[in-house]
């Protein structure tokens, strides 16, 4: 068996939540959520087939607890994959480009409106 630095169980998102709560409780000016996309270490926060969007949704909840006006919802996290699929199938059109522009400008209402106009890729 190979040597290891140890193992920190994900606890179905519980470990991430405990650490995030601790960081929030410390009232730091900045909280960095750092990952090298290390699936083997369990430090990945990107969407994946095992945990879905769990960590990103936990970050949204934390942002909302700090700023109740935080405009983004869990459904907003799923749109980039839809845009990527459109671009992969070469069916990207003005709707996909409109979504990208809305994201770039940070307008949550425009992002949702543009997302609603996206064709669903098959």
Secondary structure, DSSP 4 states (H G I P E B T S, - for coil): ----S-----GGGHHHHHHHHHHHHTT-S---------TTTT---S-BTTTBTHHHHHHHHHHHHH-TT----GGGGGHHHHHHHHHHTT---HHHHHHHHHHHHT-HHHHHHHHHTSPPP-
